[in-house]
Amino acid sequence: MLPGDRLVCAFVEPQATGTQIPQWLLHVTIVPWFRLGEATGQIAAGLSKALGTTGSFEVAAGETVMFGPKKNRSARLVGPTGPFEEIEQKVRIYLHKKRAWLVDETTKRPRQFRPHVTVQGSQGLGARQTFEVNKLYIVEQKGNYKEIVAEISLG
């Protein structure tokens, strides 16, 4: 992706704003790469308002599946999916109202949102491992690394 492109995700382990990420940490992507010509703080505030009273929730790792264009990336589905689907919908509505460009909407093939955590190197979720989703994060591409540029508390 290009410098300045952003995405919204939930990390399995809490992270700090300003953390530079040379390689992905375990996470659930809520909305993939988007472009919006507003300051990150404005986007975070807008998303916080759009999410309203959406509260935190606990999720558990489910079955292992293969993802990616060639179905060669191992991942674990996570659930319950309802809270993730509600959050994804609210984030997309906000970004559409702001006329953001979203990478996954550039093809004519509809994308089904399936909350999952992709294996990253030797790290992945264990069977039935649980974690709390109480924050969302905005991650920005900064060239050859990514940086956590904002967090949005749930509830």
N, C-alpha and C positions, 0 to 999 in steps of 0.2 A: 504494500500500500504506500501511498504518498505521505511525506511529512505533513502533519496537520490532520490527517484522517483520524477519526475517533471511533470507538465502539463502547457499548455498555455491557458490563458483565458483573457476575457475582463470583468472588474468589472463594475457594474451599476454606482457606485460612485467611483471617483478617489481614489487611495490608494497610500501609500508610501512604497518604498522598505524597507525591514526590519520589516514590520508589521507582528506580529505573529497572526495566526488565529486559535483559538481553535475550532471554528465552522464556517462553510462556510458563506461567505457574498454573496449577490446577484451577480451572474456572468453568463456569457455565456462561456462554455467550448469550446475552439477552437479545441484543440487536447488533449485527456485525457492522463493519466499517461504514461510516457515514461522513458526509462533508456538510458543514454548516458554518456560515461566515459570522458567527457570534462568538463572543468570549466564552471560555469554558465555564466561568462563574455564572454567567447568564444561563447557559444551558443547564447546569446543575440545579440552579434555583428553579428554572422552568420545569425540569423533570420532577423535582421534589414536590412542587405544587401539583403537577399532573398526577403524581402517584397518590396524593392525598393521604388518606388514612390506611393505605396498604401496609399491613403489618409484617413483622418478621415471621419466619416459619422454619421448621426443621425438615430436611430432606434426607432420603436414604438412597444409597446406590442400589441399582437394580441389575438387569441383565446386561451382558456385554454384547455390543453390536459393532459393526464396521461402518465407518463414516468416510467422507471425502469423495471426490470425483471418481476415484478408482476403487472406492470401498476398501481402502488399505490402511485406514487409521482406526485403531482399537479405541473404543470409548465405552463408558458405562452410562446407561440411561439413569436419570434421577427422578424421584417423585416424592410427594405427589406433584403432578404436572399442573394442576389448576392454578396455584399461586404464580408459577412462572408464566403461564399463558396470559393471566390477567396483567402482570407486569409488562410482558412483551407488547401486548396490545396497547396499553397506556403510553409506553415509550414511543411506539410507532405513530400513534395518533398525534402526540406532541411534535415529533419530527416532521410528519406530513404537514401539519399546520404551519410549521416554520419553513416549509419547502426545502427540506434537506435532501441531498442526494444519498441514496442507500445502495450499497454495492449489490446486495442480494435481490434488488428489484430492477436490476438492469437487464435481466434476461426475461424471456417470455415464459419460462418454466416456473410455476408457483413452487415456493419453498414451504415445506411443512416444518413447523417449529417443533423440535423434539429435544427437550432439555437433556443435556448430557455433559459429561466431563471426559474430554479426550485424554488419553495417556500421553504424557509429556516425557520423552526419554524413558527412564526407568520408573517414573512416578505415575501412579494411577490410584483410583479409589479401590479399596478392598470391598469384597462382597458384603453387602448390607451396611457399609460404613455410613455414618450419618454426619451431617454438619448443619450449622445454623446459617440461614440467609437473613441477615439483619442490615446489610448495606449493599448498595450497588456502587460500582466504580465506573468512572469514565477513564478509558485508556487512550492515549494519543501516540500515534507513530511519530518518532522523532529522528528518522533516518534509519540507522542500523540497530536501533533499540526502541523500546516502547517505554512510556512513562505513565504512572497513575497520576492523573492530573486533577481528579475530583472524586469525592465520595458523596453518596446520597443515603441518608439513614432511612430505614423503613420503620413505620409505626410511630 
